[in-house]
Amino acid sequence: MRRRLWLMFGSLFLFVVLGFCIVAVNYFMPKLTSVDPKNVQVAQYALDHSPMDHVTRVYWFTGGPLEPTVVGTDAFHKTLYVFVNGQSTVVVYQNQVITPTKASTIAQHHEGKSQVVSVVPGYVNPNTTTTFGALTSDNAVYEVTLLLPNGRYAYVYEDMYTGAVLWSFSTTLHISL
């Protein structure tokens, strides 16, 4: 009788522990992974529809309609940007444009003393109207976000090919991120 009781409680305890582990894995694993399904979908589209062989990063450009930019390398290890625009892609090799570091320097010079928060490559869709769309060499831009000394943020849009500042604005509110 005692052995049967131990076997029943042992089985019940094992069942509860296994159930807890399954629930914990299903709850915590999605929170621990940094993979976003939309980024994976965009990256796969860029791999399938461009010379890209390896994906390094996916950026989301907010300077016009929300558009993804996939950064990676081709089979010859040359860095390229693939701008995914709906069902089409535009490819720009990094050696054809200024570097993100150069874009940061230009933006800081334009805005004065500031700290670079991000440099996002983007593509201005020629079929939409934006404030700076007609000014670009080939629709490829950098969106540089700067933190100003007064706590406000500035956004500087630059032509990727020439480094020319196309448009800039700063927030009128103090934003804490």
N, C-alpha and C positions, 0 to 999 in steps of 0.2 A: 504494500500500500504506500509506504513512504517513497519507495523508488518511483512509483507511478506518479505521485504528487510532484516530486522533483523534476521528472521528465516533462510533465505538463507545464509547470511554471518556467522551466528552462526554455521550452519551446516558445511559450508566450513571450518571455523576455527577449529571445532571439528575434522573434517576429516584430516586436516593438522597436528594437534597435535597428533592424534592417529597414523598416518602414521610415523611421526617423532619418536614416542615412539617405534613402532615396528622395525624400522630401527636401532635405538639406541640399543635396546635389542639384536637384531641379530648381531650387530657389536661388542658391548662391552662384552657380556657374554662369548664368547669363550676366550677373552683375560683376563677375571677375574678368570676363573676357572683354577686350577692347575692340572686337570686330563688330562693325555696324553693317547690317545686311544691305543697306542702300549703297554704302561705299564699296562693298564687295561686288555688287551688281554693276556699278559704274566702272570699277577697275576691270572687271571681266569684259565689259563692252569695249573699253579702250584696248585691251589685249587682243580682242578679236577683230578690231576694225582699224588697226594702225600698225606701224612697224615696231611698236613697243614689245619688249620681250620680258621685262621685269618691272613690277610696280614698286615705287618707293613710298609714295604718299598720295592721298586724295585731298584736294582742297575744295572748298565751296566758296565761289566768288559771289559776293552780294552787291556788286556795283551796278548791276542791272537786274534782269531776271536772274533768279538763283540758278547758277550754272556750275557744274563740277569741272575741276581741272585735275587730271591725273598726271603725276610726275613719275618718270621712270627712265629706263635705259633700253636701247635697242640691242640687237645681237652683237653689235660692234662696241658695246659699252658706252655709247654716246647718250648723254642726258637729253631727254625731250619732254615737252609739255604736250599733252593731248587734251584739247578742249572738247568736252562731250556736250553737244548741243542737240538735244532730242535724239533723233536717229542718225545724226551725222557727227563726224569728228574733224577737227582741224589740228594738224600737227605742226609744232614749232620746235626746232632744235635749240637747245640752250646756247650753243655757240653762235647763233644768229642774233641773239638779244643781249641786253645788259644783264648782269647778274643781280640776284636779290640783294646782295650786299651793296652794290652800286646804287640800286633803287633806294635802299635805306639811307645812304649818304645824301642822295639828292633830296629826299623828302625832309631829312633833318635840316639840311641847308635852307630849304624852302620855308620851313616852319620855325626855325630858330632852335633854341635849346629845348630838346625833347628826348624822350626815350622810345625806341622802336618796340612796339608790341607784336606786330605781325607784318609779314609781306606775303600777299596772296596773289599768285598769277591768275589772270582771268581773261575772258574773251568777251568783247562787246558784240553782241549779235547784231549784224548789220540790218536785220529786218525789224529791229526795235529802235525806238528813239530814246536816247539818253542825252544828258547834258554834254558829254564829252565824246560821244560816239563818232561824230564826223571828223574829229581832230586827230584820230589815231592813224598811224602809218598802215597798219594791217589788222586792226581790231584787237590786237593783243595788248593788255595793260597789266600793270602791277597796282594793287590796292595796298598802300602802306598805311598801317594804323599806328599813330603816335600818341604817347601819353605826354601831355604838356605839363609844365611846372605848376600850373594852377589847378591840376587835377582833372582837367577836361581832356577830351580826346579829339585828335585831328585825323582826317582821312585825306590822303594825297593819292591821286590817280595819275600814273605816269605811263607814257608810251613805252612798251617793252623794247622796241627797236632803237629809239633815239634817246630815251630817258627824259624827254620833255614832259614837264608838269602840265597835264591836261585840265585838271580840275582839283580843287581842294576845298574842304570845309571843316569846321570844328564844331563840336557840340556846345550848346549853351548851358547845359546842365552838368553837374558833377556826377559822374557815373562810377559806381564801384562794382568791379567784376569779381 
